[in-house]
């Protein structure tokens, strides 16, 4: 197995804007979310190759802390620390989208 190829890649926006009043995900626990995803994934001892990492701006800051999961290209918004376990269990383990956090076209 190629160690650089992942079955699932979790990108957590940690963008920090300065000098502007526009929201940014990093200011709303981006780094804490990244650490929580890493811990939750490790604790599950999954056989899939999964990487959780911080990312720059994902372009949708107005919706709160953003997490993108690939290869599906699913974007979760307004993600809080209390949501991490649900995303890992539902999306990563069971393959089910967490609808209440999903970025929808009508937002």
C-alpha positions in Angstrom: 0.0 0.0 0.0 1.3 3.4 -0.9 1.5 5.5 2.3 0.6 8.7 0.4 -2.7 7.4 -0.9 -5.6 7.5 1.5 -9.0 5.9 1.4 -10.5 9.0 3.2 -8.9 12.4 3.5 -10.4 14.8 6.1 -9.5 18.5 5.6 -10.3 20.9 8.5 -10.2 24.6 7.7 -7.8 26.4 10.0 -7.6 29.6 8.1 -7.0 32.6 10.3 -7.9 36.0 8.9 -6.4 39.1 10.4 -7.4 42.7 9.9 -10.9 41.9 8.8 -14.3 41.4 10.5 -15.2 38.5 8.2 -15.3 35.2 10.1 -12.7 32.5 9.6 -12.8 28.9 10.6 -9.5 28.9 12.4 -10.8 31.4 14.9 -13.6 28.9 15.7 -11.5 25.9 16.8 -10.0 24.7 13.5 -6.9 23.4 15.2 -8.9 21.8 18.0 -11.2 20.1 15.4 -8.1 18.7 13.6 -6.8 17.2 16.8 -10.2 15.8 17.7 -10.6 14.1 14.3 -7.1 12.6 14.6 -7.9 11.3 18.0 -11.3 9.9 17.1 -9.9 8.2 14.0 -7.0 6.7 15.9 -9.3 5.5 18.8 -11.5 3.6 16.3 -8.5 1.6 15.1 -10.0 1.5 11.6 -8.5 -0.6 8.8 -9.0 2.1 6.2 -6.1 4.5 5.4 -7.4 7.8 6.7 -5.7 11.2 7.1 -7.1 14.2 9.0 -5.2 17.4 8.5 -5.6 21.1 8.7 -6.2 23.0 5.5 -6.2 26.6 4.3 -9.4 28.4 3.4 -12.1 26.2 1.9 -14.0 29.2 0.7 -17.2 29.0 2.7 -16.2 30.8 6.0 -19.7 32.3 6.5 -21.1 28.9 7.4 -18.8 28.4 10.4 -16.0 25.9 10.9 -15.8 23.7 7.7 -14.6 20.2 7.2 -14.3 18.5 3.8 -14.1 14.7 3.3 -12.6 13.2 0.2 -12.9 11.3 -2.1 -16.6 12.1 -1.8 -16.2 15.9 -1.8 -18.6 16.3 1.1 -18.5 19.6 3.0 -19.7 19.8 6.6 -20.3 23.3 8.0 -20.6 24.8 11.5 -18.8 21.8 12.8 -18.2 21.8 16.6 -16.0 19.6 18.7 -19.2 17.8 19.8 -19.8 16.8 16.2 -16.5 15.0 15.5 -17.5 11.6 16.9 -20.7 11.6 15.0 -18.9 12.5 11.7 -16.3 9.8 12.3 -18.8 7.1 13.2 -21.5 8.0 10.7 -19.6 9.1 7.7 -16.2 7.3 8.0 -17.3 4.1 9.7 -20.8 3.6 8.4 -20.7 5.5 5.1 -23.7 7.7 6.0 -23.8 11.5 5.4 -24.5 13.6 8.5 -27.3 15.6 6.9 -27.7 18.2 9.6 -24.1 19.4 9.1 -24.0 19.1 5.3 -23.4 22.2 3.2 -26.5 22.4 1.1 -26.9 24.3 -2.2 -29.7 26.5 -0.7 -27.5 27.9 2.1 
